[in-house]
Amino acid sequence: MIRILFLFCIFILLSCKPDLNNPNDPTKEDFWTRTFLQSFLLGDSCGNFTAWERRYGSGSYTTYGTDFLFLPNGDIVVVGATEDPILPGNSQGITGEFQGTPGVSLNLFLLRLSRNNGDIVWIDYLGQLYSNLNFNPKLSQFANGDLAVSFISIGSGQSVPGLLSPRVANPNSIYVGRHSVDGIRKWYTYLDSPDVGNFLVTTVDPFDRIHLFLVNEGANGHTAFSELPSPQNASLGSTSDTDILYAILSGEGEGVSQQYISSDSNDFPFNVSYKNGFLYLAGTTAGSISGSSHPAVGIEKPFIAKFNVASGAREFLIYNGNPSTTYGDSRQLVVTDTSILQLVTTNSAWSSVVREPMQNDTEHYAFAQYDLNGSLQWVSFLGNSSFDIPSFEEPPTLLDSRTGLWRNRSRIPNTFVRYTSGSSVATGEGNGAYQIADVYIRPNTGLFESIRYTSNLTSPEARRTDQMKELCTGKMGYMDRIFTTSGTTPTKLGFQTSLE
């Protein structure tokens, strides 16, 4: 059977030349050809899945991953940060090299891992990046599979083949690049403004346009990017607050547009997701972003905004959380075909549709699910009645295809053993410090289905799962930060694949 399918694929390839520039466009005449080939290739990677576990980095200095993607053949591409070359003593990547002083200078890296055993296929260094506990560069893909890479660049930047616009001598610049899965830079550029702040989120739409949302400081009058067309609107803020600058680049690196998402108070972007023709942006603001009404002006509140990619129109902007409570960030935003899940932290409950109540006025995780029109469906809280959940951690969440449940994985702080939330559905033999909690939530009700506890690594080590993703049903990848329990920074990147 496999031989027949293979011959059929060869026949299709010889019959027509697929257009790989925008393979998700159903109006193209070769759409079904490309869809079949992609499904065939992906199915092959799922059918020959291999489970393994590896660690990367010297272990001497800060090293961690921030995001990863499964490629169609099952290989993995990781983006992360390190203060030391991943391969000890070897500072050269496939194009760029480690910059600065090992143990001091934090560099962004790309890493491709073999699907079979986790061996390093290639590594590249992209220069020094801004360090922030809440800033985690993400990966996106163009329609043909190329990688979209962006981060907040510091230092001198790089000048290697593919550069469109060099870095200007500002404290922060934005690196944006298109990389092949073989590690080759097709192009990269720096976007410059003296007001580039300390948060950036990006995604790619099916038209291969890169959407960037970043903090734009007011010290120099909310200066926009010099490499892009002039902004389509004006900032509403003053020199004492921040805006969100929304920029769009083409798949070839050309500037398309930029505009302000602005209020007369501080505005910050934390998460962005593309789904079915729409962009979903999550962040916080203390003011009424143009065209919306803030429930408590002057108090930092989480928000979600939905944009129509084709028209550019904003479909809605909604505010979240207790009206009298200040929120520092939006931890996570996950969008499916039917719902939006936002994760924030709080010590104050809100809403009449609470499903899992707060245990006390300690800091909790808050899961808030909306329909695609922005209507709140439920809120559930996860925490301990005596202690706060940890600060500056981002427990990953996904919609588990095996169970149809939301699954969140967090690391319990050393101050308490388990959550007091969901104690009646707790399972597992986990014990000791820093237990791992897998929380399963019913999307239709918001109630906890179960909480499964497992033990962490044996002291003096501990791990925290930073990302988890499915290759296909029940075949998972987990990216961990490896700590020594006496330290507060991860010194190795851990990665494992698992069949569940």
C-alpha positions in Angstrom: 0.0 0.0 0.0 2.8 2.4 0.9 4.5 1.7 -2.5 1.2 2.5 -4.3 0.9 5.8 -2.5 4.5 6.6 -3.2 4.0 6.0 -6.9 0.9 8.1 -6.9 2.8 11.0 -5.3 5.5 10.7 -8.0 2.8 10.8 -10.7 1.3 13.9 -9.2 4.7 15.6 -9.0 5.5 14.8 -12.6 2.0 16.0 -13.7 2.2 19.5 -12.3 4.4 21.9 -10.4 2.8 22.9 -7.1 2.9 26.6 -6.1 4.6 26.6 -2.7 4.4 30.3 -2.1 0.9 30.2 -0.6 -0.1 26.5 -0.2 -3.1 27.3 2.0 -5.0 29.2 -0.7 -7.9 26.9 -1.8 -8.4 28.9 -4.9 -5.2 27.7 -6.4 -5.7 24.9 -8.9 -3.0 22.7 -7.3 -4.5 23.1 -3.7 -5.6 19.5 -3.5 -2.3 18.2 -4.8 -0.4 20.1 -2.2 -2.8 19.2 0.6 -2.5 15.5 -0.2 1.3 15.6 -0.3 1.5 17.5 3.0 -0.9 15.0 4.6 1.1 12.1 3.2 4.4 13.5 4.5 3.0 14.4 7.9 1.4 11.0 8.3 4.7 9.4 7.6 6.4 11.4 10.4 3.6 10.3 12.8 3.8 6.7 11.8 7.5 6.5 12.5 7.5 8.5 15.7 10.5 7.9 18.0 10.6 8.7 21.7 13.8 10.2 23.2 15.0 12.6 25.8 18.1 14.9 25.5 19.7 18.0 27.0 21.6 20.8 25.3 24.0 23.5 26.5 27.2 23.5 28.6 25.4 23.7 31.9 27.7 26.5 33.1 25.5 29.5 32.2 22.0 30.5 31.3 20.5 28.4 28.5 16.9 27.8 27.7 14.4 27.4 24.8 11.5 29.7 24.2 9.5 28.0 21.5 9.7 25.0 19.0 8.0 23.7 15.9 7.6 20.2 14.5 8.6 20.1 10.8 6.6 17.8 8.4 9.3 15.1 8.6 9.2 15.1 12.4 12.4 17.0 13.0 12.2 19.9 15.5 13.3 23.5 15.3 13.9 25.3 18.6 14.5 29.0 19.3 16.1 30.0 22.6 18.7 32.0 24.4 22.1 31.1 25.8 25.0 32.8 27.5 27.4 30.1 26.3 27.7 28.3 22.9 25.4 25.2 22.8 28.3 23.1 21.7 31.1 23.9 24.3 34.0 25.6 22.7 32.3 26.0 19.3 31.0 29.5 18.8 30.3 29.2 15.1 26.8 28.6 13.8 25.7 27.8 10.2 25.7 31.5 9.3 26.3 33.6 12.4 28.5 33.1 15.5 28.1 33.6 19.2 28.6 37.3 20.0 30.1 38.9 23.1 31.5 37.2 26.2 30.5 33.6 27.3 28.8 33.8 30.7 27.8 37.4 30.2 26.3 38.0 26.7 22.9 36.4 26.0 22.5 35.3 22.4 19.5 34.1 20.5 19.9 30.7 18.8 18.1 28.5 16.3 18.5 24.7 16.7 17.3 21.9 14.5 17.1 18.5 16.1 16.8 15.1 14.4 13.4 13.4 14.9 15.1 10.0 15.4 17.3 10.7 18.4 17.6 14.5 19.1 21.0 14.9 17.5 21.8 18.5 16.5 21.4 18.8 12.7 22.4 22.5 12.7 22.7 25.5 14.9 22.8 29.2 14.2 23.4 32.3 16.4 21.5 35.5 15.5 23.1 38.0 17.9 22.5 39.4 21.4 18.9 39.8 22.6 17.1 41.8 25.2 16.7 39.8 28.4 13.3 39.8 30.1 11.7 37.1 32.2 8.4 37.6 30.4 9.8 38.0 26.9 9.9 34.7 25.1 10.6 34.8 21.3 8.3 32.6 19.3 8.5 30.8 15.9 6.1 31.1 13.1 6.1 29.5 9.6 5.5 30.8 6.1 3.2 28.9 3.8 6.1 27.0 2.2 7.5 26.0 5.6 10.2 28.7 6.0 10.7 30.0 9.5 9.8 33.5 10.6 12.1 34.7 13.3 12.0 37.9 15.3 13.4 39.2 18.6 14.5 42.4 20.4 18.1 42.9 19.4 20.8 44.6 21.5 24.5 45.1 20.9 25.9 45.7 17.4 23.7 43.3 15.5 25.0 41.1 12.6 26.2 41.7 9.1 26.1 38.4 7.3 24.6 37.4 3.9 20.9 38.3 3.5 20.8 41.6 5.4 18.3 44.1 4.0 18.7 47.0 6.5 21.5 47.2 9.1 21.0 47.9 12.8 21.0 51.5 13.9 22.7 52.5 17.2 19.6 52.5 19.4 19.4 50.6 22.7 16.9 48.2 21.1 16.1 47.2 17.5 13.8 44.5 16.1 15.4 41.6 14.2 13.0 40.1 11.6 14.2 37.2 9.3 13.1 34.5 7.0 15.1 31.3 7.4 14.8 28.0 5.6 14.5 24.8 7.6 18.0 24.1 6.5 19.2 27.1 8.5 19.9 29.4 5.5 18.8 33.1 5.9 16.8 34.0 2.9 16.7 37.6 4.2 16.8 39.4 7.5 16.5 43.0 8.5 16.6 45.3 11.5 13.7 47.7 12.3 14.8 50.8 14.1 13.3 53.3 16.4 14.7 55.0 19.6 11.4 54.0 21.3 11.5 50.2 20.9 10.5 48.8 24.3 10.8 45.5 26.0 8.0 43.3 24.6 7.4 41.9 21.1 5.0 39.3 19.7 4.7 38.2 16.1 2.8 35.8 13.8 2.5 35.1 10.1 -0.8 35.0 8.1 -1.6 32.8 5.1 -0.5 35.6 2.7 3.0 35.4 4.1 2.7 38.7 5.9 4.5 39.1 9.2 2.6 40.9 11.9 4.6 42.5 14.7 3.2 44.0 17.9 5.7 45.7 20.2 6.0 48.1 23.1 6.6 51.7 21.8 7.9 54.0 24.5 7.0 57.7 24.6 10.3 59.3 25.6 10.9 60.4 22.0 7.3 60.9 21.0 6.4 57.3 20.2 8.7 57.2 17.2 7.7 54.7 14.5 10.0 52.5 12.4 12.1 54.4 9.9 12.2 51.4 7.5 8.4 51.3 7.1 5.8 53.6 5.6 4.5 56.4 7.9 2.0 55.3 10.5 -1.6 55.2 9.4 -2.8 57.0 12.6 -1.5 59.0 15.5 -0.5 58.1 19.0 -3.0 59.0 21.7 -0.4 58.8 24.5 2.0 61.2 26.0 5.8 61.0 26.5 5.2 59.3 29.9 3.3 56.2 28.7 3.7 53.4 26.2 1.8 52.4 23.0 1.6 49.2 21.0 3.1 49.7 17.5 1.6 47.3 15.0 3.8 46.7 11.9 3.3 44.5 8.9 6.1 43.2 6.6 5.7 41.2 3.4 7.2 37.7 3.0 10.1 39.3 1.2 10.9 41.7 4.0 9.3 44.8 2.5 7.5 47.2 4.8 3.7 47.1 4.3 2.3 49.3 7.0 2.4 50.4 10.7 -0.1 51.9 13.0 -0.6 52.6 16.7 -2.8 50.6 19.1 -3.0 53.4 21.6 -4.7 54.9 24.7 -3.7 57.8 26.9 -2.2 55.3 29.4 0.3 52.4 29.2 -0.4 49.7 26.6 1.5 46.4 26.3 1.3 43.3 24.0 2.0 39.9 25.4 0.4 37.2 23.1 -0.8 37.0 19.5 -2.4 34.1 17.5 -3.6 33.7 14.0 -6.7 31.5 13.3 -9.0 31.2 10.3 -8.6 34.7 8.9 -8.3 36.6 12.1 -5.5 37.9 14.4 -6.1 37.7 18.2 -3.9 40.0 20.3 -3.8 39.9 24.1 -2.1 42.3 26.4 -2.8 44.8 29.2 -3.7 48.5 29.2 -4.7 51.1 31.8 -6.6 53.2 29.3 -9.4 53.1 26.7 -7.8 51.9 23.5 -9.2 53.9 20.7 -12.8 52.8 20.0 -13.2 50.9 23.3 -14.2 51.8 26.9 -11.9 50.7 29.7 -13.8 49.5 32.8 -11.5 51.3 35.3 -9.2 53.9 33.7 -5.8 54.0 35.4 -5.9 50.4 36.4 -3.9 47.9 34.3 -6.3 45.4 32.8 -5.9 42.4 30.4 -7.6 42.7 27.0 -8.1 40.7 23.9 -8.5 42.3 20.4 -9.6 40.5 17.3 -8.6 41.8 13.8 -9.8 40.7 10.4 -6.7 40.0 8.4 -8.3 40.7 5.0 -9.8 44.0 5.8 -7.7 45.1 8.7 -10.8 46.0 10.7 -11.0 45.4 14.4 -13.8 43.0 15.2 -13.8 43.5 19.0 -11.7 44.6 21.9 -12.7 43.2 25.3 -11.3 43.7 28.8 -10.8 41.0 31.4 -10.4 40.5 35.1 -11.6 42.2 38.3 -12.4 45.9 37.7 -10.5 47.0 40.8 -7.4 44.8 40.4 -4.2 45.6 38.6 -2.8 42.9 36.2 0.8 42.7 35.2 0.6 40.6 32.0 -1.4 38.1 29.9 0.4 34.9 30.4 -1.0 33.0 27.4 -3.6 33.1 24.6 -4.8 29.9 22.8 -7.3 30.0 20.0 -9.1 27.1 18.5 -11.9 26.8 15.9 -14.5 27.5 18.5 -13.0 29.3 21.5 -10.4 31.6 22.9 -8.6 30.8 26.2 -6.6 33.5 28.0 -4.4 32.7 31.0 -3.7 35.5 33.6 -2.8 35.6 37.2 -4.8 37.3 40.0 -5.7 37.2 43.7 -9.2 38.6 43.0 -12.1 36.7 41.5 -14.6 38.2 39.0 -17.6 37.3 36.8 -20.8 35.4 37.5 -19.6 32.4 35.5 -16.9 31.2 37.8 -16.6 27.4 37.5 -13.7 26.6 39.8 -13.5 29.1 42.7 -10.5 30.8 44.2 -9.2 29.1 47.4 -8.4 32.4 49.1 -7.0 35.8 48.2 -3.6 34.3 47.2 -2.3 34.6 43.7 -4.0 32.1 41.4 -3.9 31.2 37.7 -7.1 32.3 36.0 -8.3 30.5 32.9 -10.9 32.6 31.0 -12.7 31.1 28.0 -14.5 33.2 25.4 -16.4 32.3 22.2 -15.0 33.7 19.0 -17.3 36.8 19.3 -15.6 37.7 22.6 -18.4 36.6 25.0 -17.1 35.2 28.3 -18.1 31.6 28.8 -16.4 30.7 32.1 -13.6 31.5 34.4 -11.7 28.9 36.5 -9.1 29.5 39.1 -6.1 27.3 40.1 -4.1 27.9 43.2 -3.4 27.2 46.9 -5.3 28.6 49.9 -2.1 29.5 51.7 0.6 30.4 49.1 1.0 32.2 45.8 1.6 30.5 42.5 5.1 31.3 41.2 5.9 34.6 39.5 7.4 34.9 36.0 6.5 31.3 34.9 4.4 30.6 31.8 2.7 27.1 32.1 1.9 25.9 28.6 -1.7 25.0 27.6 -3.0 23.1 24.6 -6.3 21.4 23.6 -5.4 17.7 24.0 -6.7 15.8 20.9 -6.9 12.5 22.7 -9.3 13.8 25.4 -10.8 17.0 23.9 -9.8 18.7 27.2 -7.7 21.8 27.8 -4.4 20.6 29.3 -2.2 22.9 31.3 1.2 21.9 32.8 2.7 23.9 35.6 5.5 23.5 38.1 4.5 23.7 41.8 6.7 26.1 43.8 8.8 24.8 46.6 6.6 26.6 49.2 3.7 24.2 48.9 3.2 20.6 47.9 0.1 20.7 45.7 -2.8 23.0 44.7 -5.8 23.1 47.0 -7.9 23.7 43.9 -9.2 20.5 42.4 -8.2 18.3 45.4 -11.2 16.0 44.8 -9.9 15.1 41.3 -6.2 14.9 42.1 -4.3 11.8 41.0 -0.7 10.6 40.6 2.2 9.5 42.8 4.1 12.8 42.7 6.0 13.8 45.8 8.7 16.2 46.9 9.5 19.7 45.8 8.6 21.3 42.5 6.0 18.7 41.5 4.6 18.9 37.9 0.8 19.3 37.7 -1.1 18.4 34.5 -4.5 20.0 34.9 -7.3 18.9 32.5 -10.2 21.3 32.1 -13.5 20.6 30.3 -13.9 23.2 27.5 -17.8 23.1 27.6 -18.0 23.7 31.4 -14.7 25.0 32.7 -14.7 22.4 35.4 -11.5 20.4 36.3 -11.7 16.9 35.0 -8.5 15.8 36.8 -5.1 17.0 38.1 -2.3 14.6 37.6 0.8 15.1 39.7 4.3 13.7 38.9 7.6 14.1 40.7 10.2 16.5 39.4 13.8 15.6 38.8 16.0 14.4 41.6 17.6 17.1 43.6 19.7 19.2 43.0 18.0 19.5 39.6 14.5 20.6 38.7 12.7 21.1 35.5 9.9 23.4 34.2 8.1 22.6 31.0 8.1 25.8 28.9 6.3 24.5 25.8 4.4 21.3 24.8 3.0 20.6 21.4 1.4 17.7 19.5 2.9 16.3 16.3 -0.2 14.2 15.9 -2.7 12.5 18.2 -0.9 11.4 21.4 2.6 12.1 20.0 4.1 15.0 22.0 7.1 17.2 22.3 8.1 18.8 25.6 10.6 21.6 26.0 11.9 22.0 29.5 14.1 24.5 31.4 16.6 22.6 33.6 17.5 24.3 36.9 19.6 23.4 39.8 17.2 23.8 42.8 19.5 26.3 44.4 19.5 28.5 41.4 16.9 30.7 39.7 18.1 30.5 36.1 18.0 27.5 33.8 21.4 26.2 32.7 20.3 23.6 30.1 17.6 23.1 27.5 15.8 19.8 28.0 13.7 18.2 25.2 11.8 15.0 25.1 9.4 13.3 22.7 6.7 11.0 24.1 4.0 8.7 22.9 1.0 8.9 25.2 
